Amino acid sequence: MATIRQFWRGGLPLGEAFWLWGILGGGVVNLFGTLAALLLLTQEVSPWLVALLIAAHIPFNLFLLMGVWRSSARPEVGAERRQLARLCMSVWVIALSIV
């Protein structure tokens, strides 16, 4: 729980926040969410339940974006790395939220 709080507050190094939490964590959560939704579709469950499951990961994606955004604001991060991390994470979150 302390690590989650630290991530949210931007206390993790940018590399860890971006690659471990943002890219890997976001990809894994979205992959399993999508697989679960596809599995429910094959079981002929209510389409509303499937849509809810597909949309459920969006708040997590925003959590990831904010954590990486705040980690990129750390004093040891240069302006170019900060902008690149924020841009890449924003694009990644949009892609994860659409797919």
PyMOL commands that set and color helices and strands:
alter all, ss='L'
color gray80, all
select helices_A, chain A and resi 2-8+14-42+47-55+58-71+79-98
alter helices_A, ss='H'
color red, helices_A
deselect
rebuild
show_as cartoon
